[in-house]
């Protein structure tokens, strides 16, 4: 769903495909890298307190507290959808752009 929406909105397929390896590419600017790192921190929950604080500090260079809060809530919402889709057997790839 999000891949299809991003491409339809003009994002390049290469950047979307490469997002899982964002640390090994030069496709993302500083604010995007900070947000991707924060997304991993919120999603994986396996980093240390110091790592999480560093991620937040870096994110704060680019985004306001309100932006961080809203982004964090979006990350949590998408994570919850993923966690519900699998046990309920939703078929991946069936979504059509603009369907929501």
Beta strands, then each sheet from edge to edge (+ up, - down):
end
